[in-house]
Amino acid sequence: MPIEHRYADTDACARHLVDGLGPHLRVAAPLGLGKPHVLLNALYRLVAADPACSMRLYTALSLTRPQPAPGLERRFLGPFLERHFGADAVDPQYALDQARDALPANVEVHEFYLQSGALLRSASAQRSYISQNYTHVARDLAQQDINLLVQLVARREGPDGVHYSLSCNPDLTLDLLRQVQQSGRPRPLCVAVVHPELPYLGGDAEVAEAYFDVELRPATSPPLFALPRAPVGVAEYALGLHASALVKDGGCLQIGIGALSDALVKALLLRQHDNIQWRRALVALDPAGATHALAARLGGLAPFGAGLYGASEMVMDGFMHLQRGGILKRRSWDDLALERAAAEGRLDPATPGGHYLRGAFFLGSRELYAWLDATEAADSDAIDMCAVSNVNQLYGDHQPLAALQRRGARFFNTCMMATLLGAAVSDTLEEGAVVSGVGGQYNFVAMAHELADGRSVLLLRATRESRGGIESNIRWNYGQTTIPRHLRDIVVTEYGVADLRGKSDGECVEAMLSIADARFLDALCAQAKAHGKLAADFVVPQAWRRHRPEHLHEALAPFRHKGLLPAFPFGSDFTAVEQRLLPALAWLKSCSGNWRGRWRLLGAMVRPGDAADGEGEALARMGLDAPRRLADHLQRRLLQAALRRQP
């Protein structure tokens, strides 16, 4: 049946929904990109203005633009944010209010995954957070009597009428409505909010007009949220190089987002297109051959011939770069006979089509969105966006096929900390404050253990900066755990690879020590010995004493000078001047965290030295070329000290 209610005016659509559904809204909205901010804001305003109404919103990853602090941060980010996101960008107002604990009493927001670190100080967000595996969200949500589902969609008209694509978010919508139907509960009212820039993807993501009850097609739409591309440092590159040797040709790949994933993707491209230099870089990092030995057993050192198949909850820019680089190309079919024939080398992949990338949601740069659109137009079979239950788990009718499609799987995820006994901390701090969420990480770790040749690989920076200085991310123990130690598998830091699967506790401790920062080895050893998990006569090998940042810089310096490991491996959203400012501002931030850093900063201000190259441009970009107020003069002096401190 055609949709009865179509709107071009957002406020009119919101009023229709409130009038039709009654005063108490129980709303489901997709995570990330698929949230219709403008409609949600209109509903939020209506409810907030009427104490007799209420709204309970279930969602995840409410994307907001960064809110820069006054001073140098605002001077830098203000112009960049307006340029990158657009002056007409729209944030979800409930998320801004929740971040400052200012939600009205008649509004609740429950998320199962938070924008990383954004809501650590929001008491309401911390209380309302729901800890769930991604694959359990639809099951649990179906019990909440949802009466309204709103989703950003792409729209297409053809000879057979109007169709919609769930595009960026078929992940939970498909599973939720299926669960609601199976439970016998009333189907929520479903609203399609059309966005003209959203890529139209077919397959499972495409639904008929009757799937929705209301269409909202505004005359204008805010730009799609696009993630800025972040810089990649030496530690990230070292980590990515180690990890790239674990990937098996002809296998399956899952990756997340962020600098660690970008480093892994860049390393895979180096392995493919400049194999000699890639090998040399790996030897420089791994002179003892530990990673090489694991590569021979689990991964490979040669370029990819058969290529990789992508099966990842999140489709992000890295998959685009791998496809363009000729790595993401192994096709798969939702037909067990075809898949078996392909696995046995009896099938010509060019004959029956098939897809090389399966995902549940996508989020990334505008370049990614354009690539998805162009790929769908040129090769409609290539990308399959589908329900999260078809990506993040093996269970169900599709298990034999899913396991075969994921042969040789390497599931890469990041974590914040890990223990010497192999547990991982990825979402919550020791006192219980939630940084992000479990998401699909547990799903992929568990899946790796169920697959005959699958492996879970957790990527971890060995250290982090804190207000007290440098801390180890490898701990003896921690008060919160995302991945329990009985599911320990592979952990990678910038100092190497620890293969923990099937190891005893003592062996696990030694393996984790072998990839720790040398500055913390003695303390970690002492703790493990005190608890009886490390032999009393164990002596730290001398080679591990070299696990320090300065040795990483020394090892990778030749490859950085050749331009093989650029700060922005896939281009930058920052101008050349802004890229010069970034390390200076990062240095200022690190100095402000503890008294030693503040002393260094004071010394740099007292003896600033000669002007740095491009200093005038940098000061002008920050609006400090002609300071007037005392505060402006102080900010100028701070920035000059930081610019002149850069190597």
Sequence and secondary structure as in RCSB ss.txt:
>XXXX:A:sequence
MPIEHRYADTDACARHLVDGLGPHLRVAAPLGLGKPHVLLNALYRLVAADPACSMRLYTALSLTRPQPAPGLERR
FLGPFLERHFGADAVDPQYALDQARDALPANVEVHEFYLQSGALLRSASAQRSYISQNYTHVARDLAQQDINLLV
QLVARREGPDGVHYSLSCNPDLTLDLLRQVQQSGRPRPLCVAVVHPELPYLGGDAEVAEAYFDVELRPATSPPLF
ALPRAPVGVAEYALGLHASALVKDGGCLQIGIGALSDALVKALLLRQHDNIQWRRALVALDPAGATHALAARLGG
LAPFGAGLYGASEMVMDGFMHLQRGGILKRRSWDDLALERAAAEGRLDPATPGGHYLRGAFFLGSRELYAWLDAT
EAADSDAIDMCAVSNVNQLYGDHQPLAALQRRGARFFNTCMMATLLGAAVSDTLEEGAVVSGVGGQYNFVAMAHE
LADGRSVLLLRATRESRGGIESNIRWNYGQTTIPRHLRDIVVTEYGVADLRGKSDGECVEAMLSIADARFLDALC
AQAKAHGKLAADFVVPQAWRRHRPEHLHEALAPFRHKGLLPAFPFGSDFTAVEQRLLPALAWLKSCSGNWRGRWR
LLGAMVRPGDAADGEGEALARMGLDAPRRLADHLQRRLLQAALRRQP
>XXXX:A:secstr
   SEEES HHHHHHHHHHHH SEEEEE  SGGG  HHHHHHHHHHHHT TT EEEEEES         TTHHHH
HHHHHHHHHH TT    HHHHHHHTT   TTEEEEESS STTTTTT HHHHHH    BGGGHHHHHGGG   EEE
EEEEEEEETTEEEEE TT  TTHHHHHHHHHHHT    EEEEEE TTS    GGGEEEGGG SEEE  SS     
        HHHHHHHHHHHTT  TT EEE   SHHHHHHHHHHHHHHH HHHHHHHHHHH TT HHHHHHHHHS 
SS  SS BEEEEEEE HHHHHHHHTT B   B S HHHHHHHHTT S TTTT  BSEEEEEE   HHHHHHHHHH
HHH TTSEEE  GGGTS   STTHHHHHHHTTTEEEEEE SEEETTS EE SB TTS BSS  BTHHHHHHHHHH
STT EEEEE  SEEEETTEEEESEES  S  SB GGG  EEEETTEEEE TT  HHHHHHHHHTTS GGGHHHHH
HHHHHTTSS TT    GGGGG SHHHHHHHHHHHHHTTSS SSTT  SS HHHHHHHHHHHHHHHHTTSHHHHHH
HHHHHHS  S  TTHHHHHHHTT SS  SHHHHHHHHHHHHHHHH  
